[in-house]
Amino acid sequence: MLSRSISLLSVLALVAVAGCETVEGAGQDIEDAGQTISNTAEDADE
């Protein structure tokens, strides 16, 4: 039973870490897209 609990906790920890990295990557992509839009708007004003 202890072995099963440890295995389950290990899998849950792995999923949590993978999820965090995915959200972080998506956040970076959104930030980059926003920066690109901002730069394009600034170039249009010039």
Summary of the structure (lengths in Angstrom):
residues: 46
radius of gyration: 20.1
end to end distance: 68.1
largest distance: 68.1
contacts: 85
relative contact order: 0.08
helix: 96%
strand: 0%
